């Protein structure tokens, strides 16, 4: 039984190492669409003027 557990741990470590370091990620259509969306400028609204004053301040 300890050999089975040790083998599974080693197999898990090898699989994790393969997916983290050796396999190159492939770009999908969804990822490309999201990246194209990010490149476009985002609308920004400054909401700091709507924050109420700090309690205790004389404003």
C-alpha positions as CSV (number, residue, x, y, z in Angstrom):
1,X,0.0,0.0,0.0
2,X,2.8,2.5,0.7
3,X,4.2,1.8,-2.7
4,X,0.9,2.6,-4.4
5,X,0.6,5.9,-2.5
6,X,4.2,6.8,-3.4
7,X,3.7,5.9,-7.0
8,X,0.6,8.1,-7.2
9,X,2.5,11.0,-5.6
10,X,5.3,10.6,-8.1
11,X,2.8,10.3,-11.0
12,X,1.0,13.5,-9.8
13,X,4.3,15.4,-9.5
14,X,5.3,14.3,-13.1
15,X,1.9,15.3,-14.5
16,X,2.0,18.7,-12.7
17,X,5.5,19.4,-13.9
18,X,4.6,18.5,-17.5
19,X,1.6,20.8,-17.6
20,X,3.3,23.7,-15.8
21,X,6.7,23.7,-17.6
22,X,6.7,21.6,-20.7
23,X,3.4,22.0,-22.4
24,X,3.0,25.2,-24.4
25,X,-0.4,26.8,-24.0
26,X,-2.5,27.0,-27.1
27,X,-4.5,30.2,-27.8
28,X,-8.2,29.6,-28.4
29,X,-10.8,31.8,-30.1
30,X,-12.2,32.9,-26.8
31,X,-8.8,34.0,-25.5
32,X,-8.1,35.9,-28.8
33,X,-11.4,37.7,-28.5
34,X,-10.8,38.6,-24.9
35,X,-7.3,39.9,-25.7
36,X,-8.7,42.1,-28.6
37,X,-11.3,43.5,-26.2
38,X,-8.7,44.4,-23.6
39,X,-6.6,46.3,-26.2
40,X,-9.5,48.7,-26.7
41,X,-9.6,51.6,-24.3
42,X,-12.0,51.2,-21.4
43,X,-14.5,53.8,-20.3
44,X,-13.6,55.3,-16.9
45,X,-15.8,57.2,-14.6
46,X,-14.2,58.9,-11.6
47,X,-16.5,58.0,-8.7
48,X,-14.4,59.6,-6.0
49,X,-16.7,62.7,-6.1
50,X,-19.6,60.6,-5.0
51,X,-18.0,59.3,-1.8
52,X,-19.5,60.9,1.3
53,X,-17.2,62.8,3.7
54,X,-15.5,60.9,6.5
55,X,-17.6,60.9,9.7
56,X,-16.4,63.6,12.0
57,X,-15.0,65.9,9.3
58,X,-16.3,69.4,8.9
59,X,-17.2,69.5,5.2
